[in-house]
Amino acid sequence: MDYQFAPSSQTRAVKPDLSCIIVNYNHGSILGQCLESLTSIPAPESFETIVVNNSPEDELVAEAVKPHPRVRLIQNARNLGFSKANNQAVRESVGQYILFLNPDAELLPEAVDVMRAHLDANPQTALVGPKVLDPDGALQYSCRRFPNLWTGLFNRYSLLSRWFPDNRFTTHYLMKDFDHASIRKVDWVSGCCMMIRRSDFEQVGGFDENYFLFNEDVDLCFEMKKRGRDVVYLPEARINHKVTASSGKVSWRIIIKRHQGMSYFYRKHYQGNALAAVCVHSLIFMRCMAQLAINQLK
């Protein structure tokens, strides 16, 4: 079920025009670095920060928030999932622009100003994403083309992409045929950091809560494009992203949820024949089984 959005009942002397929303799940140890990066934003009264903690056992979250009295903390009794927690925070926010930021990401100077200025100057643009870098400065391919039948086999972390990094399927999906140094309209940008107009976000009912984790960013951008709105990659805005979720062994539940999201995205957005649907869902199932097996060996 999608949230119905309404203005927050909170009263402020100065209404922020930007709401920064961070959903935490077991990242309390690095959340402080993310929050510290927000201090580079000028005019603190112009933005608000809301942290939603989806991991009640993570005792480090309160310590990370303590040095930042302007940050509001929403503590959930259980993990509601990424989409639902973001929608929950949006309902409590007031900014005309919403910045979604992962707790394992850090804003670099002027990133927020560049994104907000682009939205101010381009009414046709609904959503923007920055250039995303590894902590060592290497480029993360954060703007991509919409997934197709081959994406499951040739995505960023697949074995085939690692063995054959320059194959045409990976190159197409990750937009490796683009220098990532110029502003460009794209299909979708990573949810690790994206800024969107509140009016556009509310028009589509927020993040689709059928996605527990992963794929919700692709879906949101797809909804924007369906409505004729632009999604734009802005290389002058930059962030560092640790990609903690991609390293080491992860919960088998997360792997299953990710692949359930893939199947749901296909059912929601692509109207193929029955045979094509069987093929797609069979490939997604086989990919899920392979990922579970590889994860077990880590």
C-alpha positions in Angstrom: 0.0 0.0 0.0 1.3 3.5 -0.9 1.2 6.2 1.6 -1.1 9.2 1.2 1.0 12.2 1.9 -0.1 15.3 3.8 1.8 18.3 5.2 3.5 17.8 8.5 1.7 19.2 11.5 4.9 20.5 13.0 5.3 24.2 13.2 8.7 25.9 12.6 9.8 29.5 12.6 11.5 28.9 9.3 10.1 26.3 7.0 13.0 24.3 5.4 12.9 23.9 1.6 14.9 20.7 1.7 14.3 17.5 3.7 17.2 15.1 4.0 16.1 11.6 4.8 18.4 8.8 5.9 17.2 5.2 6.6 19.5 3.3 8.9 19.8 -0.5 9.2 22.8 -1.7 11.2 25.0 1.2 10.0 25.2 3.1 13.3 29.0 2.8 13.3 29.3 5.0 10.2 26.1 7.1 10.4 28.0 9.8 12.2 30.3 10.4 9.2 27.2 10.7 6.9 25.6 13.3 9.3 28.9 15.2 9.6 29.0 15.6 5.8 25.7 17.4 6.0 27.3 20.2 8.0 28.8 21.4 4.7 25.4 22.6 3.6 25.1 26.4 4.1 22.2 28.0 5.9 21.2 25.1 8.2 17.8 26.6 8.7 17.1 25.9 5.0 17.1 22.1 5.5 15.9 19.4 8.0 17.4 16.0 8.6 15.3 12.9 9.6 16.9 9.6 10.4 14.7 6.5 10.5 16.3 3.7 12.4 15.1 0.3 11.1 17.4 -1.7 13.4 16.3 -1.2 17.1 19.2 -3.3 18.3 21.7 -0.8 16.8 22.7 1.2 19.9 25.2 3.3 18.0 22.5 5.3 16.2 21.7 7.4 19.2 25.4 8.2 19.7 25.7 9.2 16.1 22.7 11.6 16.3 23.6 13.1 19.6 26.2 15.7 18.3 23.5 16.9 15.8 20.6 18.4 17.8 18.8 19.5 14.6 18.5 15.8 13.5 15.2 14.1 14.2 15.3 10.4 15.0 12.4 8.1 14.3 12.9 4.7 16.0 11.1 1.8 14.5 10.4 -1.3 16.6 11.3 -3.5 13.7 12.7 -3.3 10.2 9.9 -1.9 8.0 12.0 -2.1 4.8 13.7 0.7 2.9 10.7 1.9 0.9 8.3 2.1 3.8 10.7 3.8 6.1 11.5 6.5 3.6 7.8 7.1 3.0 7.3 7.2 6.8 9.9 10.0 7.0 8.5 11.9 4.1 5.2 12.1 5.8 7.0 13.9 8.7 9.0 16.2 6.5 8.1 19.6 5.0 10.7 20.5 2.4 9.7 21.1 -1.2 12.8 19.0 -2.2 13.6 15.7 -0.7 17.1 14.3 -0.5 17.4 10.5 0.0 20.8 9.6 1.4 22.2 6.2 2.5 24.0 6.1 5.9 27.1 4.7 4.2 27.4 7.8 1.9 29.1 11.1 2.5 28.2 14.3 0.7 31.2 16.2 -0.8 31.2 20.0 -0.7 28.5 21.8 -2.8 26.8 18.5 -3.8 23.4 19.6 -2.3 23.6 23.1 -3.7 24.3 21.8 -7.2 21.4 19.4 -7.1 19.0 21.9 -5.6 20.1 24.6 -8.1 19.5 22.3 -11.1 15.9 21.5 -9.9 15.3 25.2 -9.3 16.4 26.0 -12.9 14.8 23.1 -14.7 11.0 22.6 -13.9 10.9 19.6 -16.3 13.4 17.7 -14.1 11.8 15.7 -11.3 14.8 13.9 -9.9 18.6 14.2 -10.0 21.5 12.1 -8.8 25.2 12.9 -8.2 28.4 11.4 -9.4 29.1 8.5 -6.9 32.6 7.6 -6.0 34.3 4.9 -4.0 36.2 6.2 -1.0 39.4 5.9 -3.1 38.0 8.1 -5.8 37.0 5.3 -8.3 33.8 5.9 -10.2 30.7 3.9 -9.3 28.3 3.5 -12.2 25.4 5.1 -10.4 23.3 6.2 -13.5 22.1 3.3 -15.6 19.7 2.2 -18.3 16.5 0.4 -17.4 17.0 -3.4 -16.9 16.2 -5.9 -19.6 16.4 -9.6 -19.9 20.2 -9.6 -19.8 20.6 -7.3 -16.8 20.4 -10.1 -14.2 23.4 -11.8 -15.8 25.4 -8.7 -16.6 24.8 -6.3 -13.7 27.5 -4.5 -11.8 28.3 -7.3 -9.4 27.6 -10.4 -11.5 30.4 -12.8 -12.2 30.1 -12.4 -15.9 30.6 -8.6 -15.6 33.7 -9.2 -13.4 35.1 -11.8 -15.8 34.2 -9.8 -19.0 33.9 -6.2 -17.8 33.7 -4.7 -21.3 31.1 -7.0 -22.7 28.3 -5.1 -24.6 25.5 -6.1 -22.2 27.3 -4.7 -19.1 28.5 -1.7 -21.0 25.0 -0.9 -22.1 23.3 -1.4 -18.7 26.0 0.5 -16.7 26.3 3.2 -19.3 30.1 2.6 -19.6 29.8 4.0 -23.1 29.3 7.4 -21.4 32.2 9.4 -19.8 30.1 10.3 -16.7 31.7 13.8 -16.8 28.8 15.7 -18.3 25.2 16.4 -17.4 22.8 13.9 -19.0 19.2 12.7 -18.9 19.3 9.1 -17.9 16.8 6.2 -17.2 17.6 6.0 -13.5 20.0 6.9 -10.8 21.0 5.1 -7.6 19.0 5.5 -4.5 22.1 5.9 -2.4 21.7 9.6 -3.1 18.9 11.2 -5.1 17.0 14.5 -4.8 13.4 14.8 -6.0 10.7 17.4 -6.0 8.2 16.6 -3.3 5.3 17.3 -5.7 6.6 14.6 -8.1 7.2 12.1 -5.3 3.8 12.5 -3.9 2.2 12.3 -7.3 3.3 8.7 -7.7 2.4 7.8 -4.0 6.0 7.7 -2.9 8.2 4.6 -3.0 6.3 1.4 -3.9 6.3 -0.5 -0.7 6.1 -3.8 -2.5 9.9 -3.4 -2.7 11.4 -4.2 0.7 15.0 -3.4 -0.3 16.5 -2.8 -3.7 14.8 -1.9 -7.0 12.7 0.8 -5.5 15.0 3.5 -7.0 14.6 2.0 -10.5 10.9 1.8 -10.0 10.6 5.5 -8.9 12.6 6.7 -11.9 10.5 4.5 -14.2 7.4 6.2 -12.8 8.9 9.6 -13.4 9.8 8.8 -17.0 6.3 7.4 -17.6 4.9 10.8 -16.7 7.2 12.6 -19.0 9.4 13.9 -16.3 13.2 14.0 -16.5 15.8 12.1 -14.5 19.2 13.8 -14.7 22.7 12.8 -13.7 24.8 15.7 -12.3 28.5 15.0 -12.2 29.3 18.3 -10.6 27.5 17.0 -7.5 29.6 14.3 -5.9 29.4 11.9 -3.0 31.5 9.1 -1.5 29.8 5.8 -1.1 31.2 2.8 0.8 28.8 0.2 -0.7 28.9 -1.8 2.5 26.0 -3.9 1.5 27.9 -5.4 -1.4 30.9 -6.8 0.5 31.1 -10.0 2.5 28.3 -12.4 3.4 24.8 -11.0 3.6 21.5 -12.4 5.0 19.8 -14.9 2.8 16.6 -13.0 3.3 18.1 -9.9 1.7 19.1 -12.0 -1.4 15.5 -13.4 -1.7 13.9 -10.0 -1.2 16.1 -8.5 -3.9 15.0 -11.1 -6.4 11.4 -10.9 -5.4 11.7 -7.2 -6.2 13.1 -8.0 -9.7 10.1 -10.2 -10.4 7.7 -7.6 -9.2 9.3 -4.9 -11.3 8.9 -7.0 -14.4 5.2 -7.8 -13.6 4.5 -4.2 -12.9 6.1 -2.5 -15.9 6.5 -5.0 -18.7 3.6 -6.5 -20.6 5.2 -9.6 -22.2 3.6 -12.8 -23.4 3.2 -15.7 -21.1 6.2 -17.5 -22.5 8.5 -14.5 -22.0 7.2 -14.1 -18.4 8.0 -17.7 -17.6 11.5 -17.2 -19.1 12.2 -14.0 -17.1 10.9 -15.3 -13.8 12.8 -18.6 -14.3 16.1 -16.7 -14.9 15.5 -14.5 -11.9 14.9 -17.7 -9.8 18.0 -19.3 -11.1 20.0 -16.2 -10.4 18.6 -16.1 -6.8 19.7 -19.7 -6.3 23.2 -19.0 -7.6 23.5 -15.9 -5.4 22.4 -17.9 -2.3 25.0 -20.6 -3.1 27.8 -18.1 -3.7 26.9 -16.2 -0.5 27.0 -19.4 1.5 30.6 -20.0 0.4 31.8 -16.6 1.5 
